[in-house]
Amino acid sequence: THWVLVRGAEAKRIPPPMPRLVGPFRRKGGLIWPFTEAEDNALLVLERQGLNYSAMAREMLRMFPDRPRQPPTLKYRLLTLARYEERYGGRPQPRETRAAA
């Protein structure tokens, strides 16, 4: 639910979550593309520029045409990055995954 995305699903006294996934994977039959470090950096720059989420989505599509992102996805990614920074003092580090079948 949106509550989990906004408030965070991690408990406060656990070690940092597993590093983020790199590359596509399947979840419930759909192809999932995790955010890359380049996307995270671009998203943070766009946020500092004061763009709204729709404008951020258009700009992200221009920069990363193979990975369209909807405005709510960008909103929740920014909230996740802020929560991770607050709790663990950094960003998730990428790890390799198997390619999606």
Accessible surface in RSA format (square Angstrom, percent):
REM  Atomic radii and reference values for relative SASA: ProtOr
REM  Chains: A
REM  Algorithm: Lee & Richards
REM  Probe-radius: 1.40
REM  Slices: 20
REM RES _ NUM      All-atoms   Total-Side   Main-Chain    Non-polar    All polar
REM                ABS   REL    ABS   REL    ABS   REL    ABS   REL    ABS   REL
RES THR A   1   134.13  95.4  83.39  84.5  50.75 120.9  94.93 127.5  39.21  59.3
RES HIS A   2   121.39  66.3 118.15  82.1   3.24   8.3  86.58  89.2  34.81  40.5
RES TRP A   3   154.40  62.0 146.10  70.7   8.30  19.5 137.67  73.4  16.73  27.1
RES VAL A   4    56.97  37.5  55.94  50.6   1.03   2.5  55.94  48.6   1.03   2.8
RES LEU A   5    78.32  43.6  76.83  55.0   1.49   3.7  78.32  55.0   0.00   0.0
RES VAL A   6    68.82  45.3  55.11  49.9  13.71  33.0  55.11  47.9  13.71  37.2
RES ARG A   7   146.78  61.6 134.21  68.4  12.57  29.9  30.56  41.8 116.21  70.4
RES GLY A   8    11.06  13.6   0.00   N/A  11.06  13.6   0.00   0.0  11.06  24.8
RES ALA A   9    78.44  72.1  42.62  65.8  35.82  81.5  49.53  69.7  28.91  76.6
RES GLU A  10    45.50  26.1  31.38  23.7  14.12  33.6  16.44  31.8  29.06  23.7
RES ALA A  11    59.64  54.8  45.51  70.2  14.13  32.1  56.38  79.4   3.27   8.7
RES LYS A  12   163.63  79.8 136.09  83.5  27.54  65.6  95.92  86.3  67.72  72.1
RES ARG A  13   231.62  97.2 197.34 100.6  34.28  81.6  78.53 107.3 153.09  92.8
RES ILE A  14    76.49  43.5  66.17  49.3  10.32  24.9  68.83  49.6   7.66  20.8
RES PRO A  15   106.58  77.7  95.78  87.3  10.79  39.2 104.05  85.9   2.52  15.7
RES PRO A  16    76.95  56.1  61.67  56.2  15.27  55.5  61.67  50.9  15.27  94.9
RES PRO A  17    50.19  36.6  35.88  32.7  14.31  52.0  44.90  37.1   5.28  32.8
RES MET A  18   134.53  69.7 118.56  78.5  15.98  38.0  85.54  72.7  48.99  64.9
RES PRO A  19    48.63  35.4  44.68  40.7   3.95  14.3  46.13  38.1   2.50  15.5
RES ARG A  20    25.59  10.7  16.91   8.6   8.68  20.7  22.25  30.4   3.34   2.0
RES LEU A  21    45.27  25.2  42.38  30.3   2.89   7.3  42.38  29.8   2.89   7.8
RES VAL A  22    51.24  33.7  45.99  41.6   5.25  12.6  48.94  42.5   2.30   6.2
RES GLY A  23    20.40  25.2   0.00   N/A  20.40  25.2  16.87  46.3   3.54   7.9
RES PRO A  24    28.61  20.8  28.57  26.0   0.04   0.1  28.57  23.6   0.04   0.3
RES PHE A  25    39.38  19.7  38.66  23.9   0.71   1.9  39.38  23.9   0.00   0.0
RES ARG A  26   127.59  53.6 100.96  51.5  26.63  63.4  43.32  59.2  84.27  51.1
RES ARG A  27   135.57  56.9 125.52  64.0  10.05  23.9  47.61  65.1  87.97  53.3
RES LYS A  28   206.53 100.8 154.56  94.8  51.96 123.7 114.95 103.5  91.58  97.6
RES GLY A  29    64.70  79.8   0.00   N/A  64.70  79.8  35.70  98.0  29.00  64.9
RES GLY A  30    31.68  39.1   0.00   N/A  31.68  39.1  31.17  85.5   0.51   1.1
RES LEU A  31    81.03  45.1  54.58  39.0  26.45  66.5  54.58  38.3  26.45  71.2
RES ILE A  32    53.17  30.3  51.52  38.4   1.65   4.0  53.17  38.3   0.00   0.0
RES TRP A  33    90.20  36.2  83.04  40.2   7.16  16.8  73.13  39.0  17.07  27.7
RES PRO A  34    21.89  16.0  11.55  10.5  10.34  37.6  20.16  16.6   1.72  10.7
RES PHE A  35    19.64   9.8  14.17   8.8   5.47  14.2  14.17   8.6   5.47  15.6
RES THR A  36    44.42  31.6  39.42  40.0   5.00  11.9  42.82  57.5   1.61   2.4
RES GLU A  37    95.68  54.9  91.74  69.4   3.94   9.4  23.69  45.8  71.98  58.8
RES ALA A  38    57.39  52.8  46.49  71.7  10.90  24.8  51.94  73.1   5.45  14.4
RES GLU A  39     0.72   0.4   0.72   0.5   0.00   0.0   0.44   0.9   0.28   0.2
RES ASP A  40     0.00   0.0   0.00   0.0   0.00   0.0   0.00   0.0   0.00   0.0
RES ASN A  41    61.47  42.4  59.43  57.4   2.05   4.9  25.26  60.8  36.22  35.0
RES ALA A  42    16.16  14.9   8.16  12.6   8.00  18.2  15.25  21.5   0.91   2.4
RES LEU A  43     0.00   0.0   0.00   0.0   0.00   0.0   0.00   0.0   0.00   0.0
RES LEU A  44    32.89  18.3  32.89  23.5   0.00   0.0  32.89  23.1   0.00   0.0
RES VAL A  45    65.09  42.8  64.91  58.8   0.19   0.5  64.91  56.4   0.19   0.5
RES LEU A  46     8.43   4.7   8.43   6.0   0.00   0.0   8.43   5.9   0.00   0.0
RES GLU A  47    80.97  46.5  71.94  54.4   9.02  21.5  20.97  40.6  60.00  49.0
RES ARG A  48   176.32  74.0 138.60  70.7  37.72  89.8  77.06 105.3  99.26  60.2
RES GLN A  49   116.46  65.1  80.29  58.7  36.17  86.1  38.67  82.3  77.79  59.0
RES GLY A  50    65.15  80.3   0.00   N/A  65.15  80.3  33.32  91.4  31.82  71.3
RES LEU A  51    62.72  34.9  52.66  37.7  10.06  25.3  55.01  38.6   7.71  20.7
RES ASN A  52    97.92  67.5  85.51  82.6  12.41  29.9  42.00 101.1  55.92  54.0
RES TYR A  53    87.67  40.9  86.57  49.3   1.10   2.9  53.59  40.3  34.08  42.0
RES SER A  54    52.21  44.1  49.77  66.4   2.44   5.6  19.16  40.8  33.05  46.3
RES ALA A  55    20.21  18.6  17.06  26.3   3.15   7.2  17.68  24.9   2.53   6.7
RES MET A  56     5.16   2.7   5.16   3.4   0.00   0.0   5.16   4.4   0.00   0.0
RES ALA A  57    12.13  11.2   9.78  15.1   2.35   5.3  10.21  14.4   1.92   5.1
RES ARG A  58   156.38  65.7 146.96  74.9   9.42  22.4  76.96 105.2  79.42  48.1
RES GLU A  59    47.50  27.3  46.00  34.8   1.50   3.6   8.42  16.3  39.08  31.9
RES MET A  60     1.29   0.7   1.24   0.8   0.06   0.1   1.24   1.1   0.06   0.1
RES LEU A  61    82.67  46.0  80.94  57.9   1.73   4.4  80.94  56.8   1.73   4.7
RES ARG A  62   165.26  69.4 139.44  71.1  25.82  61.5  75.33 102.9  89.93  54.5
RES MET A  63    68.42  35.4  41.21  27.3  27.20  64.8  20.16  17.1  48.26  63.9
RES PHE A  64    41.92  21.0  40.77  25.3   1.15   3.0  41.92  25.4   0.00   0.0
RES PRO A  65    98.08  71.5  81.32  74.1  16.77  60.9  81.32  67.1  16.77 104.2
RES ASP A  66   107.03  75.0  80.35  80.0  26.69  63.1  49.78 117.1  57.26  57.1
RES ARG A  67    31.78  13.3  27.89  14.2   3.89   9.3   6.91   9.4  24.87  15.1
RES PRO A  68    90.28  65.8  71.17  64.9  19.11  69.5  71.31  58.9  18.98 117.9
RES ARG A  69    31.07  13.0  21.30  10.9   9.77  23.3   5.61   7.7  25.45  15.4
RES GLN A  70   117.72  65.8 116.43  85.1   1.29   3.1  43.38  92.3  74.34  56.4
RES PRO A  71    35.43  25.8  35.13  32.0   0.30   1.1  35.38  29.2   0.05   0.3
RES PRO A  72    73.81  53.8  70.52  64.3   3.29  11.9  73.64  60.8   0.16   1.0
RES THR A  73    54.58  38.8  47.37  48.0   7.21  17.2  29.18  39.2  25.40  38.4
RES LEU A  74     0.00   0.0   0.00   0.0   0.00   0.0   0.00   0.0   0.00   0.0
RES LYS A  75    76.82  37.5  76.64  47.0   0.17   0.4  27.80  25.0  49.02  52.2
RES TYR A  76    30.08  14.0  29.65  16.9   0.43   1.1  16.19  12.2  13.89  17.1
RES ARG A  77    33.36  14.0  29.43  15.0   3.93   9.4   8.46  11.6  24.90  15.1
RES LEU A  78    11.91   6.6   7.77   5.6   4.14  10.4   8.01   5.6   3.90  10.5
RES LEU A  79    61.16  34.1  58.12  41.6   3.04   7.6  58.49  41.1   2.67   7.2
RES THR A  80    34.94  24.9  34.72  35.2   0.22   0.5  25.04  33.6   9.90  15.0
RES LEU A  81     7.04   3.9   5.19   3.7   1.85   4.6   5.56   3.9   1.48   4.0
RES ALA A  82    61.24  56.3  48.78  75.3  12.46  28.3  57.02  80.3   4.23  11.2
RES ARG A  83    36.17  15.2  31.49  16.1   4.68  11.1  21.36  29.2  14.81   9.0
RES TYR A  84    27.01  12.6  24.86  14.1   2.15   5.6  15.12  11.4  11.90  14.7
RES GLU A  85    91.53  52.6  86.95  65.8   4.58  10.9  41.47  80.2  50.07  40.9
RES GLU A  86   148.70  85.4 114.97  87.0  33.73  80.3  46.25  89.5 102.45  83.6
RES ARG A  87    65.41  27.5  32.12  16.4  33.29  79.3  21.21  29.0  44.20  26.8
RES TYR A  88    51.45  24.0  15.38   8.7  36.07  93.9  24.16  18.2  27.29  33.6
RES GLY A  89    60.63  74.8   0.00   N/A  60.63  74.8  27.28  74.9  33.35  74.7
RES GLY A  90    24.75  30.5   0.00   N/A  24.75  30.5  24.75  67.9   0.00   0.0
RES ARG A  91    79.41  33.3  68.40  34.9  11.02  26.2  21.02  28.7  58.40  35.4
RES PRO A  92    11.92   8.7   9.96   9.1   1.95   7.1  10.35   8.5   1.56   9.7
RES GLN A  93   116.41  65.1 114.28  83.5   2.13   5.1  52.07 110.8  64.34  48.8
RES PRO A  94    64.56  47.1  45.05  41.1  19.51  70.9  45.18  37.3  19.38 120.4
RES ARG A  95    90.92  38.2  83.29  42.5   7.63  18.2  34.13  46.6  56.80  34.4
RES GLU A  96   143.93  82.6 124.39  94.1  19.53  46.5  64.94 125.6  78.99  64.5
RES THR A  97    43.39  30.9  12.95  13.1  30.44  72.5  23.00  30.9  20.39  30.8
RES ARG A  98   214.99  90.3 200.48 102.2  14.51  34.5  86.22 117.8 128.77  78.0
RES ALA A  99    91.27  83.9  63.08  97.3  28.19  64.1  67.69  95.3  23.58  62.5
RES ALA A 100    33.68  31.0   4.80   7.4  28.88  65.7  10.14  14.3  23.54  62.4
RES ALA A 101   117.90 108.4  70.56 108.9  47.34 107.7 107.02 150.7  10.88  28.8
END  Absolute sums over single chains surface
CHAIN  1 A     7079.5       5704.7       1374.8       4223.2       2856.3
END  Absolute sums over all chains
TOTAL          7079.5       5704.7       1374.8       4223.2       2856.3
